[in-house]
Amino acid sequence: MTKFAEGLAKIRSMTVDTNVVSDLVSLAAVYGPLLESGGQIPAHRQQHYERCVFSKLAIYIMLDFDVERVGLKAVYRELLEKPPLHMVYRTIFQSEAKITREAKNLADKYSKKFSIGSGDAAIVALCSTNGVDVLLTWNREHLLKAIALEEIERINMAAGLQTPEILTPAAFRDRLMLVNRKLSLSPHPVLPVYRVGFSPSRRAP
């Protein structure tokens, strides 16, 4: 069980999966020039465009409020062969949580219990062993399945570890509240009037 399951709680640390960083670059490199030239988003790309906007919003929120941004060595490695993505990631996350023996063992336990890629397992294990509160990802196929979330929580509980709240950036926006200028997450979606307003004081990469 995550610390957000039973009530509103402050977010102390966050991180993102590779796909959220990819969205940030796509928004700037693909959709930005199209919209600036007066073009329109094609219907078949609308859903992806909206996803990219949610990813950018989540990154801006991370940059704009007092929350620890935890870089993950597993994500860093995935981005090494993609210079634009790698540069954006290094700009957002200055420090990295290294892959320890404890994290490797935990990732192996995930892989034995349910279908999950080695990269995804490493990311969740690093979040768990480093006490990360929130992991943002669009990986619906593996990480966001109910059975995967249940197994992760069960394995972590047995190891005495906190399970990160694993959310899409869209779900993150829907559950986010600001309490005394501190980012907090509700266990359920909140009414739009109570959600965090978006007025970034810093520019995302």
N, C-alpha and C positions, 0 to 999 in steps of 0.2 A: 504494500500500500504506500502511496506517495504522501508527502506531508500536506498536499492540497486536497486530499480526498474527502476530508471531513469538514473543512471550513476555509474561510479566507486566510491566506498566509502570505507573508512577505517573500518576494523573490530575491534571493541573495546572489545567485550565480546562474548564468545561462551559456548555452553554446548552440551551434547549428550544424546540420549535416551538410554534406557536399552539395546537394541539390539546391539548397537555399542560396548558397554563394553563386551557383551557376545562374540562378534566376536574376540576381543582381546585375551580372554581366550582360545577360540577354536583354534586360530592360534598357540598359544604357547603350549597348552596341547595335541592337536590332530594332527595338520598338521606338527608342528615342528619336533616331534620325527619321524614321517613318512619320511619326507624329509632328515633328518639327517642320517637315516639308509639306505638311497639310494633308498627308495621306490618312487612310483609315485602317484600323486593324481588321484584317480579313476575318470573316465569321469563323472559319475553322481554326483560327489562332486566338480567338477571344478568350477562351478558357485559360490558355497558357499565359496570355498577357495579364489577366486578372491574378493568376497565381504569382506571377513575378511582382506585381504591385504589392501583394500581401507580404512577400518575402522582403521587399525593400522597406515596407512599413515596420516590420519586426526588427530589422537591422537598425533603422533609425531610432526606434524606441530603446534598443540596447545601448546605443551611443549617447542618447539624450538623457538617460536617467542613471542614478547611482546603483549600478548592478555590475557585479564582477563578470567579465567576459572570459570564458575559459576556452582556450584553443586546445584541440585534440590532435595528438601526433598521428592518429589513424587518418583523420581528415587531411592533415597536412601532407601526408605521403600520397594520398589519392590525387592531390592537386599539383604535385611536383612537375608533372609532364604537361601541365596547362598553365603557362606563365600568367595570362591575365587573371585567372581564377586564384592562382597561388598568391599573386600580388595583393589582390583584394582581401584574401583571407589573412595575410600577414599584417595588413593595415588595421583590420578589425580586432584581431586577437594577437596581442603582443607576447603572451606567454603560452607555453604548450604543456599539456598534461602528457607525460611520457607513458609508453606502454610498459608497465611493470609486470613482474611475474604474477602478481595477484590478479591483474587485469586479464592477462593471458589465460589463466586458469578459469576465471569467471566466463570469459568468452567461449572457452571450450565447453563449459557446462551448458551454456545457451545452445550451442550448436548440436549437442547431443540430445537435447530435449525437444527442439522444434526446428523447422526449416528456416534458416537464416544464413545469409552470406557472411563470410569471415570478416569483411570490412564492417558490416552493420553490427556484428557481434562485438567487434573491438571498440566501436564507437560507444555503444551502450555500456560496455564493461568499464571503459575509461570514465564515462559520466558517473557511474555507480561508485567506483573506487575513489573518485575525487569529490564526491558530494555535490555534484552539479544538480541544481534544482529543476531546470527546464532544458529539454533538448527539442529543438525545432527541426522537423523533417517533413518531406512530402512522401516518404517511403510507405505508402499504404499497403503495398504488396506483402511486406514482411513485418516491419516494426509496429505498424498501427493496427494490425489484426488483434482482435480480442484475445485469441489463444496465445499469441506472442506476448502481449502485455501481462497476461495472467502468469505465464511461465517465468517471465523476467522478475516479476514481483515475488513469486514463490522462491525462486533461487536466491534472490538478493536477501530476502527475509531470513532464509536459512544461514546465510553468510553474515548476517548482522549488518547489512548495508542498506542505505536509503536508495529507493528507486527513483530515477528522474521522472518528471512528468513529461511524457513524450507526446508532442502535439504538432499539428500543421500550423504554419504561421496564421492561417485564417482562424483556426480554433483558438489560438493564443490571443488574437485580437478580441474575440468574442468573450473571453473569460477574464480579461485584464481589467484591473481597477487601480486607481491611484489613491492611496491612503496616507495622508500626511506627507505628500511628495515622495512616497515610496511605492515602487511597483509591487502590486499584490495580485495573486491569482485566486479566482473564485473556483469552487468545485463544479460550478455550473455556469452556462452562458449568462451574462448580465444584460440588462436593458441598455440599449445604445446610449441613453442619456448619462449612464454611469461609467461608460468606457473611457479609456484614456484618450484625451484629445491629442491631435498630431500637429505640433508646431516645433519642428526640429531646430535646435540651436547650433547643431554641427552638421556638416555635410558628410554623407556616407560616401565611400569610394565610388 
